[in-house]
């Protein structure tokens, strides 16, 4: 059910070094990294973990940069879940669409302000 978790950081290099060591002992490894985030896991179809510089450019704080990602079985399910969330009072944080090759996602905040993502890996 959970696709990946994300935590904000103010020092990506320090955080990445820390989690490299933590996940090495758990059988995980870096699976993807770019300028503003690093991802760890065992397999992209299994739950993963990431650290990010907050997208809004502000300092990471408890809750800023934190997001729960929910795995969907299709692009349609991403769309449907996103639309239902908005209908139920969620706020848009990024409508459904291809984010990178093979990764289709939508982002929203629940009525309490918690950030969630629905996503589908595939074409």
Secondary structure as UniProt FT lines:
FT   STRAND          2..8
FT   HELIX           12..24
FT   TURN            25..27
FT   STRAND          29..34
FT   TURN            35..36
FT   STRAND          37..41
FT   TURN            44..45
FT   STRAND          48..52
FT   TURN            55..56
FT   TURN            62..65
FT   STRAND          67..71
FT   HELIX           75..87
FT   TURN            88..89
FT   STRAND          91..100
FT   TURN            101..102
FT   STRAND          103..109
FT   TURN            111..112
FT   STRAND          115..121
//
